[in-house]
Amino acid sequence: MHDSSWRLREELRRPDVTFLDVPMAALCREHLEGDRERILMKNIVYVGALGALLELDLEVVRGLLEETFARKKALLESNFLALELGYDHVKAHLPSPLPIRPRAMDATPDATRDPHPPHPAGRPPERGLRLPWRYEAHRPLSRRSR
């Protein structure tokens, strides 16, 4: 994805690379106040654009922003606006979604399962022995490794 607010030099364009032009800085200039806010929100415009291309659930992204800026409520409104600017621009001007999609996963291990079960034989596996589980040695931290 390229910020098309700035001209991309021709020598950087390649036939094997698809450039997705999104005028991130221009969108921020048009809709946000203050130089600092415009610079900071350009990244969130990018997140919104990427969200549209990958069909991300914007409510999940909004929830992450709320979590991140829980103590800075004044920033939430700008972040939500920037997110929507990027998302809406891509939906209106680019072929979306992309042919790839992330999928929701629950990567949290089952709370009832011990993440480090004991070795079935009560001892670590011998060298070169391949077992269907992973054995981890637990050593105390030395002063150097802290």
N, C-alpha and C positions, 0 to 999 in steps of 0.2 A: 504494500500500500504506500502510496506516495502523496505527500502534501502538495497538491497541484496549485496552491497559492503561490508557489515559487516554481519558476521554469526549471525543468530537468534538462541538463545539458545533453545534447544529442549523442555525444560519445558514451554516455552512460546507458543509453537505451540499447537493448539487445533483442534479437528476434526470438530467443529461447526463454525470455522472461516476460510475464504478463504484468503490466503495471496497472494498478487500480488507482486512478486519480481521485482523490478526495480533497477538496479545498479546506483543510482543517483550520489553518490560520485565518483565512478569509471568513469562515463561519464564526469563529471566535470574535473577530473584529466587528462583524455586523451585529452580533447578538449579546455580547458581554461588555461590561464596563471595566476600565482600568487595565493598564499594561500587564501587571503581575497576574491578575486573574485570567487574562487572555492567554498568557504563556502557559500557566498551569493547566488550564482547562483543555488545551490542545490534545493532551494525552487522553482525556476522557472522551473527547470527540472521536479519537481513534478507537477507543474501546466500543463506543456506540456503533461505529461503522463496521468494526469487526463482528460485533454482535449481530448486525443485520446480515452480513455475509454468511455467517455460520448458523443463523437462526437460533441464537441464544435466547433464553427466556430473560427478558429485560427485568422482570420482577426479581429474579435471582441476583442480577447485577445491582439493581437498586438496593436490595437487602445487604449486599456486600459493602456498598458505599455507605449505607446507614451505619453499619457495624464499624467501618473504618473511621468515619467522622462523627462518631457518637458524641464526642466532647466538643466538636466544632460545628454546631448546628448551622451557623451562618454559611458554611461552605456547601451544605447539602443542596440548596436550591441551585447554585451554579453548577454543581456536578450533575444534577438531574437534567438541567437544561442542556449542558454539553453532551451528555449521553444521548439525549433525544435528537440533538442536531446531527450528530454523526449517523445515527440509526436512520433518521428520516431522509437524509441526503442520499444514502446508499440505496434505500428502497425506491427513491424517486429517479435516480440517475444511473444506477449500475445494475447489470444483470445479477440478481441474487436470488436465491442463495448459491453458494459455491457447491460443487458436487461432493464435498466432504462435510461431515457433521460430527461434532462431538456428541457423546451420549452420556447421560447421567449415570453416575456410579455411586455406590455407597462403599467407600474405601475404609470405613470405620470397622475395625475387627469386632467380632462378636464379643460382647462384654463378659459372657459366661465362659469363654474359651481362654485358657491360659496361653499367652503369646509365647512362652518358653516351656513347653511341656518337658517333663523329664525323659531322659533316654530310656527306651523300653527295657534295656538290659541293665540299667543303672550305671552305665559307664559310657564314655564317649566312643564313637566308632574308631576302628583301627584305621591306620593310614591306608589310602587306596581303596577303602571299602565305600561303595556308593550306596547310600540309603535314601529312601524316599522322603526323608525329613532333613531339616537343616540343624546341625549342631552348632551352638555358639558357646564359646568359652567366656566366662564372666570373670574379668580380672579387675581388681581395684585400680582406680586412676593413680598414676604416679604424679609427682609434682610437675614433671615436664609436660605431661599431656593435658594439663588443665588450661 
